[in-house]
Amino acid sequence: MTDSCLPECGVARFLALLNGPWATLVVRELLSGTRRFTELRDALPGISPHTLTNRLRQFEKYGIVVRTAYPEIPPRVEYRLTPLGEGLRDVLDAMNTWALSIPEPVPAQ
């Protein structure tokens, strides 16, 4: 995906914005409310700070997340979903429901 445009197809656009396993998991964590960077990192074992930063920046660029920096020492930065980002709740709920309906594989005999 280039920075200048998103695909016209809605499904392709969704996949471009929420590419990779971490993107939807970051959104999942933000659905519970405002979180600090370290809270997000701790809630997602295995995510690198670089990947988390990139996902948050991309979400901020497209209006999915709002970043609020407070002029304190030490600095405090919080992230929250915008109304557009909150719209992903139904999508993730549907993904969860669908995935949980898949039966366990039958062992090969």
Contact map, one row per residue, 1 for C-alpha under 8 A:
1110110000000001000000000000000000000000000000000000000000000000000000000000000000000000000000000000000000000
1111110000000000000000000000000000000000000000000000000000000000000000000000000000000000000000000000000000000
1111110000000000000000000000000000000000000000000000000000000000000000000000000000000000000000000000000000000
0111110000000000000000000000000000000000000000000000000000000000000000000000000000000000000000000000000000000
1111111000000000000000000000000000000000000000000000000000000000000000000000000000000000000000000000000000000
1111111100001001000000000000000000000000000000000000000000000000000000000000000000000000000000000000000000000
0000111111011001000000000000000000000000000000000000000000000000000000000000000000000000000000000000000000000
0000011111011000000000000000000000000000000000000000000000000000000000000000000000000000000000000000000000000
0000001111111000000000000000000000000000000000000000000000000000000000000000000000000000000000000000000000000
0000001111111100000000000000000000000000000000000000000000000000000000000000000000000000000000000000000000000
0000000011111110000000000000000000000000000000000000000000000000000000000000000000000000000000000000000000000
0000001111111111000000000000000000000000000000000000000000000000000000000000000000000000000000000000000000000
0000011111111111100000000000000000000000000000000000000000000000000000000000000000000000000000000000000000000
0000000001111111111000000000000000000000000000000000000000000000000000000000000000000000000000000000000000000
0000000000111111111000000000000000000000000000000000000000000000000000000000000000000000000000000000000000000
1000011000011111111000000000000000000000000000000000000000000000000000000000000000000000000000000000000000000
0000000000001111111000000000000000000000000000000000000001100000000000000000000000000000000000000000000000000
0000000000000111111100110000000000000000000000000000000000000000000000000000000000000000000000000000000000000
0000000000000111111111100000000000000000000000000000000000000000000000000000000000000000000000000000000000000
0000000000000000011111110000000000000000000000000000000000000000000000000000000000000000000000000000000000000
0000000000000000001111111000000000000000000000000000000000000000000000000000000000000000000000000000000000000
0000000000000000001111111100000000000000000000100001001000000000000000000000000000000000000000000000000000000
0000000000000000011111111110000000000000000000000000001000000000000000000000000000000000000000000000000000000
0000000000000000010111111111000000000000000000000000000000000000000000000000000000000000000100000000000000000
0000000000000000000011111111100000000000000100000000000000000000000000000000000000000000000000000000000000000
0000000000000000000001111111110000000001000100000001001000000000000000000000000000000000000000000000000000000
0000000000000000000000111111111000000000000000000000000000000000000000000000000010001001000000000000000000000
0000000000000000000000011111111100000000000000000000000000000000000000000000000000000000100100000000000000000
0000000000000000000000001111111110000001001000000000000000000000000000000000000000000000000000000000000000000
0000000000000000000000000111111111100000000000000000000000000000000000000000001110000000000000000000000000000
0000000000000000000000000011111110000000000000000000000000000000000000000000000010000100100000000000000000000
0000000000000000000000000001111111000000000000000000000000000000000000000000000000000000000000000000000000000
0000000000000000000000000000111111100000000000000000000000000000000000000000000110000000000000000000000000000
0000000000000000000000000000010111110000000000000000000000000000000000000000011110000000000000000000000000000
0000000000000000000000000000010011111011000000000000000000000000000000000000011100000000000000000000000000000
0000000000000000000000000000000001111111000000000000000000000000000000000001111000000000000000000000000000000
0000000000000000000000000000000000111111100000000000000000000000000000000000111000000000000000000000000000000
0000000000000000000000000000000000011111110000000000000000000000000000000000000000000000000000000000000000000
0000000000000000000000000000000000111111111000000000000000000000000000000000000000000000000000000000000000000
0000000000000000000000000100100000111111111100000000000000000000000000000000000000000000000000000000000000000
0000000000000000000000000000000000001111111110111001000000000000000000000000000000000000000000000000000000000
0000000000000000000000000000000000000111111110000000000000000000000000000000000000000000000000000000000000000
0000000000000000000000000000100000000011111110000000000000000000000000000000000000000000000000000000000000000
0000000000000000000000001100000000000001111111100000000000000000000000000000000000000000000000000000000000000
0000000000000000000000000000000000000000111111100000000000000000000000000000000000000000000000000000000000000
0000000000000000000000000000000000000000000111110000000000000000000000000000000000000000000000000000000000000
0000000000000000000001000000000000000000100111111011000000000000000000000000000000000000000000000000000000000
0000000000000000000000000000000000000000100001111111000000000000000000000000000000000000000000000000000000000
0000000000000000000000000000000000000000100000111111100000000000000000000000000000000000000000000000000000000
0000000000000000000000000000000000000000000000011111110000000000000000000000000000000000000000000000000000000
0000000000000000000000000000000000000000000000111111111000000000000000000000000000000000000000000000000000000
0000000000000000000001000100000000000000100000111111111100000000000000000000000000000000000000000000000000000
0000000000000000000000000000000000000000000000001111111110000000000000000000000000000000000000000000000000000
0000000000000000000000000000000000000000000000000111111111000000000000000000000000000000000000000000000000000
0000000000000000000001100100000000000000000000000011111111100000000000000000000000000000000000000000000000000
0000000000000000000000000000000000000000000000000001111111110000100000000000000000000000000000000000000000000
0000000000000000000000000000000000000000000000000000111111111000000000000000000000000000000000000000000000000
0000000000000000100000000000000000000000000000000000011111111100000000000000000000000000000000000000000000000
0000000000000000100000000000000000000000000000000000001111111111100000000000000000000000000000000000000000000
0000000000000000000000000000000000000000000000000000000111111111111000000000000000000000000000000000000000000
0000000000000000000000000000000000000000000000000000000011111111000000000000000000000000000000000000000000000
0000000000000000000000000000000000000000000000000000000001111111100000000000000000000000000000000000000000000
0000000000000000000000000000000000000000000000000000000000111111110000000000000001011000000000000000000000000
0000000000000000000000000000000000000000000000000000000000111111110000000000000011111100000000000000000000000
0000000000000000000000000000000000000000000000000000000100110111111000000000001111001000000000000000000000000
0000000000000000000000000000000000000000000000000000000000010011111100000000001111000000000000000000000000000
0000000000000000000000000000000000000000000000000000000000010000111110000000111100000000000000000000000000000
0000000000000000000000000000000000000000000000000000000000000000011111000000111000000000000000000000000000000
0000000000000000000000000000000000000000000000000000000000000000001111100011110000000000000000000000000000000
0000000000000000000000000000000000000000000000000000000000000000000111110011100000000000000000000000000000000
0000000000000000000000000000000000000000000000000000000000000000000011111011000000000000000000000000000000000
0000000000000000000000000000000000000000000000000000000000000000000001111111000000000000000000000000000000000
0000000000000000000000000000000000000000000000000000000000000000000000111111000000000000000000000000000000000
0000000000000000000000000000000000000000000000000000000000000000000000011111000000000000000000000000000000000
0000000000000000000000000000000000000000000000000000000000000000000011111111100000000000000000000000000000000
0000000000000000000000000000000000010000000000000000000000000000000011111111110000000000000000000000000000000
0000000000000000000000000000000000011000000000000000000000000000001111000011111000000000000000000000000000000
0000000000000000000000000000000001111000000000000000000000000000001110000001111100000000000000000000000000000
0000000000000000000000000000010001111000000000000000000000000000111100000000111110000000000000000000000000000
0000000000000000000000000000010011100000000000000000000000000000111000000000011111000000000000000000000000000
0000000000000000000000000010011011000000000000000000000000000001110000000000001111111100000000000000000000000
0000000000000000000000000000000000000000000000000000000000000011110000000000000111111100000000000000000000000
0000000000000000000000000000000000000000000000000000000000000001000000000000000011111110000000000000000000000
0000000000000000000000000000000000000000000000000000000000000011000000000000000011111111000000000000000000000
0000000000000000000000000010000000000000000000000000000000000011100000000000000011111111100000000000000000000
0000000000000000000000000000001000000000000000000000000000000001000000000000000011111111100000000000000000000
0000000000000000000000000000000000000000000000000000000000000000000000000000000000111111111000000000000000000
0000000000000000000000000010000000000000000000000000000000000000000000000000000000011111111100000000000000000
0000000000000000000000000001001000000000000000000000000000000000000000000000000000001111111110000000000000000
0000000000000000000000000000000000000000000000000000000000000000000000000000000000000011111111000000000000000
0000000000000000000000000000000000000000000000000000000000000000000000000000000000000011111111100000000000000
0000000000000000000000010001000000000000000000000000000000000000000000000000000000000001111111110000000000000
0000000000000000000000000000000000000000000000000000000000000000000000000000000000000000111111111000000000000
0000000000000000000000000000000000000000000000000000000000000000000000000000000000000000011111111100000000000
0000000000000000000000000000000000000000000000000000000000000000000000000000000000000000001111111110000000000
0000000000000000000000000000000000000000000000000000000000000000000000000000000000000000000111111111000000000
0000000000000000000000000000000000000000000000000000000000000000000000000000000000000000000011111111100000000
0000000000000000000000000000000000000000000000000000000000000000000000000000000000000000000001111111110000000
0000000000000000000000000000000000000000000000000000000000000000000000000000000000000000000000111111110000000
0000000000000000000000000000000000000000000000000000000000000000000000000000000000000000000000011111111000000
0000000000000000000000000000000000000000000000000000000000000000000000000000000000000000000000001111111000000
0000000000000000000000000000000000000000000000000000000000000000000000000000000000000000000000000111111100000
0000000000000000000000000000000000000000000000000000000000000000000000000000000000000000000000000001111110000
0000000000000000000000000000000000000000000000000000000000000000000000000000000000000000000000000000011111000
0000000000000000000000000000000000000000000000000000000000000000000000000000000000000000000000000000001111100
0000000000000000000000000000000000000000000000000000000000000000000000000000000000000000000000000000000111110
0000000000000000000000000000000000000000000000000000000000000000000000000000000000000000000000000000000011111
0000000000000000000000000000000000000000000000000000000000000000000000000000000000000000000000000000000001111
0000000000000000000000000000000000000000000000000000000000000000000000000000000000000000000000000000000000111
